[in-house]
Amino acid sequence: MHVEALFDNMAVQKDAREKFTKEISFRSKDKDISPAKALLHVATEDEAFMAFNREMDAYSIQNETKSTTSLSYESLESTYEVEAELISRETRRDLVEVLDAVNTVLFKSRGFKRSSVPMDSKCSYLHSVLSSGYCSAILLSVVYIEVCRRLNVTILGSRVGEDFLIWPQTRNPEELFKITSCHSLFGIVNGKCVNDPRTKASDIDSSSLSGLEIATIRDIIGIALANLISLHWKCASRSNHGLMLTSPLRSSGSFSKNDRSNVHLLRPQDLRLAIMASERLLILQPHNWSLRRDHGMMLYYSREYEEAVKELSICMAFTPEEESEILEVFVEKLHYLCVESSWNKSLGHKGHLSIP
């Protein structure tokens, strides 16, 4: 039964990845994509992977992986609470009233708060966010967008400096910046960053709002995935603080002993989660050469040398000439590691081949 449960777990991972790919398919119009659904599929796959690694009994694995999505979708039904809030006010449903009701439900009734910890896995997965209320800025934006979408209110977003700002599509942006009870609607939605003079977000007003580059839904999903890559890479390399993905590319000659020891210091589960997030982001951004380069380097650190060669070879077709030359040298070295890996498998032991 335990083996059967493990196969079920793998099926959950595969199904979640397929649903994610379908949700963000380029055959779909951007407005028809649900960032919440896409990121819940991400959470389902990663939760199933971590459950698999914990080698839980069959019952626990099945319960954990199957419950993730259903519980999360129920938690997204804040729309009904907003409707109830609007009915209780007995006022006309203009944009300001709707947004105020959304803010009341999300921030007061449901207690959503931006996490002060920038890299926290509990704040980086949507199902955890919906349970705890603590979330990263980008996932709070996703929740806000999803709730407003169900109320037929279009929410726009843009990256401004280090922050991601959201606001409703309106012909009268001035009303978003009117101060009521010490806060503006724009400030309530986007948090403290809009009042912090150290941030670019604090410079935004009703006049400059229209000049911002609007992010697509795919862009928003991409930001969340990029955050996951950073989070899991940081966790994977925690024992080797400051390790850069691209460090081996700059090494002269053969792979140094330091490069090889770094591979051993990486946490396998976190490295695999970073690779999984990178795989999904590459579906969204297949021609992003720096992303594909970093993906190839993670595969190298994971000792998946043949896959690393494949990804880095594809990457060379898109990179600037100088970067391509660096990658070419590194890929040649990787070919030797592929041979070494093949020999070790055939001989049934592990070892290292010295590359001249």
N, C-alpha and C positions, 0 to 999 in steps of 0.2 A: 504493500500500500504506500510505503514511503517513496519508493521509486516512481509510482504512479503520480503521486503528488508533485514530485519534482518535474515530471513531464508537464503536468498541468501548469506549474509555475512558469516554465519556459514558454508555454502556449500563451499565457497572459502577457509576457513580455513581447512576444511576436505580435500579438493582436493589438497591443497598445501602440507599438511602433507603426503598424499599418494604419491604424486610425489617426494617428498624428499626421502621417504622410498624406492621408486623404484629406484631412481638415485643412492643411496648408497648401494643397495642390494648386499649381499655377493655372489649372483649368477653372478654379473658382475665382469669382470676383473678390477683391480685397474686402469689400463691405460685407460679404457673406461669411467671412471667416470669423469664428468665435475664438478669441485669444484664451478665454477661460477653458473651453473644451480642449484646445490644443495643449495647454499647460497641465491640465488634469491627466491627459494621456501620458505626458512626460512623467508626472508624479507616479502614475500607476506602474509604468515600466520600471522606474528606478526603485520603487518600493518592492516590486516583485524580485528584482535582482538582489537587493539587500536581504530579503527574506530567504532567498535561495542560498546566499552565502552564509547565513546564520545556521543553516542545516536544521531548520525547525522540523517538528514532526508534521506529517501530512495534513492533519486537521488544522493546525495553526497556519500553515502556509496557505491553504485554500481560503481560510477565513480572512487572513490579512490582505491577500492580493485581490480577492473578489469584492471586499468591502470598500476599498479605497475610493473607487469611482462613485459608487452609489451614495455614500455618505457625503462626498464633496458636492455632488449635484444638488442634493437636498439643501446643503448649506448656502447655495447660491440663490435660493428663493427669497432673497431680501426684497424683491420687487413687490411681493404681496404686502409686506410690512410698510413699504413706501406708499402703496395705494391706500392702505388703512390710515396712514398718517395724513394723507391729503384729504380723505373723507372726513376725518375728525376735525380738520381745520375749517371745513365748509367755505373755502375760498376758491376763486377762479384759478384754474391750473395754468398759470403762465410759467415761463421758463424759470424765473427766480423762485417761485413757490415750489416747483418740482425739485429743483436743486437743493433747496433748503430742507425739503422733506427727505431727500436722499442722504444729506449730511446728518440729519437727526437720527435716521435709522442706522447708518453705518458707523458713525463716530460716537453717538450717545447710547442708542439701544444695543447695538452689537459690539461696541467697544473696540473698533479697529484702531490700531495705533502703528505709526511708523517705528520700526526698530532702530535703536541707536547703535546697534552692532551691524556694520555694513556687510560682514561675511558670516552669516549664520544660516545653517541648513534649514532650521525650523522656520525661518522667515523667507526662504527661497523656493519653497515648494507650495503650490497653491492649496493642496488639501490640508497641509499643516496650518497655513495662514487662515483658512476658513474655520478651522477648529479653535485656534488660539487667539486670533485677532491681531497678532503681532506680525508685521510684514515689511518687506522691503518696499521702497517707494514705487518700483515698477510693478510689483504685484498688487499693491493697493490701487494703482492706476487701472490694472486689468479688472479688478473687482468693480471699480467705479464705472468703467466702460461697459461691462457686462450688464450691470443693474440698469444703467441709463439706456442702454440699447433696448432692453425689454420694455422700457417706458417710451420708446420711440424718440429718445433724445440723443442726438449725435454728439459724441465727445471727440475732440481733436487732441493731439498730443505732439510734443516736440522736445527733442533733447536740447537743453540750454546749459552749456558748460558741463558740469558734473551731474546736473539734475535733469529729470524728465518731468515736464510740466503738462498738465491736461486742463482743458476748459471746454465748455459747450459751444457748439457752432451757433453763432448768434449775429444778427445784424447790428446789435447794439452792445459792443464790448464794454462800453463805459459802465454798464450796470454790474459787471463782474467785479469792478474795482471800487464800488461804493462801500464805504466803511459803515457797518452796522454792528453795534455792540463790540466795538474795538476790532472787528475783523471784516474782511471782504470775502465774498464768495470764492474769489480766486485764491485768497490766502488760506481759507479753510480747506479747500480741495488739495492744495499743493504743500501745505505745511510751512514750517519755519524758514525754509530756504528762501522764500520770497521776501522775507523781512531781514535776511542776513546780508549786510552790505559787502561781505566777503565773496558772495556768490553772484554769478551773472544773472541768475533768476531774479534778483532784487531789482534789476534795471528794467524789467518788463512792465509795461503799462498798456493801457487800451490802444495807444497809438502804435507801439512796436509789436503788439500781438500779431497783427496781420502780416508782418514781415517774416515771421518764423517759418522754417521749413517743416511742413506737416509730415509726421511719421505715418507710415501705413501700418495696418494691423500686423503684417508680416514683420515690419521693422520692430514693433513692440515685442512680438514673440522672440525675435532675434536678440533683443537686448536682454530679455530674461534668460535665454539660453547662454549668452555670453557671460552673464553673471554666474551661472552654474558652472561653466568651464573654469572661471577664475576661482570660485569657491572650492571646487574639488581639486584643482591643481594645487592650490595653497595647502589644502589638507594633506594631499598626497606627498608633498615635498616638505612637510613640517619639520621632519628630522634633519633636513638640509636647507636651512633658512636661506632664502635669496637665490635658490637654484632657478636658472632661467631655462625655458624650453629650448631656446636657440643656442645655448652655451656650446654644445658639441660642434655646431657648425663653424665656430670660430677657432676650434682647436687645430693646430698645425700638425701635420704628420699623421700618425696612427691615433686611434682612440686612446686617450690617456687612462692611466689607472684610476684617476679621479673620476673620469666620465663613467667608468664601469662601476665604481663603488657607489656612485650616485644612484644608479639604477637599483641597487640593492636597498637603498635607503627610502625608496618610494613606497607608499602604502598602496598595495595592489587594488583594493576595492575602490578607493577614492580616485586612483588613476583610471580605472575602468569607467567610473561614473563621469569623469571629465571627458573621456573618449566618446562615451554615449551622447553626451550633450553636444560635443563637436560634430558627431555624425548627423545629428538632427539639424544643427545650424548649417551644415554643408548642403543639406537638402534645400534650405532657403537661399543660400548664397554659394552656389556651385562654382562661381568664377572668382571668388574672393581668395586670391593667391596666398595672402598672409595667414588666413584661417586654415587653408589646406596645408600650408607649410607647418603650422603649429600642430595640426592633426597628425601629420606624418611624424613629427618629432615625438608626440605622445606615444605613437605606435612603436617608435624606436625604444623609448623608455620602457615600454611594456614587453620588449623583446619580440615583437611581431615584425620581424625584419622584412619579410617578403611584402607584407602589406605596407610597411613604411616606404619601401622602394617604389611601390606602385603609386602611392599618394604623392610622394616627392617628385617623381618623374612627371606626373600630370601637372604638378605645381610649376615645374620649370617652363611649361608652355605659356604661362601667364606672367611670370615674374620679370622685373627689370633685368637687363643684361648682367649687371654686377652681381645681383642676388642669384641669378641662374648659374653663374660660374661657381659660386660657393656651394650651391646645392649639388651641382654636378660632381664635384670632388667628394662631397659627403656620400652621395649615392654610390659612387664607386667603392667606397669603404664598406658601405652597407652590403654590397654584393658579397664581400668576403665573409661578413657575419652570417649571411644566408647560407653560405657553403658550410661554415663552422656549425651552424645550428642543425643543418641537414646531417652532417657527420655525427654530431652528438646524439641525434635521435637514432641513427642507424647503429651506433655503438652502445647506446643505452646509458650514456653518462653525460655530465655537463663539464664543459671546459671552455677555454678561450683561445682563439687563434690570434697570433701576433701579426698585426698588419704593418708591413714596412712603410 
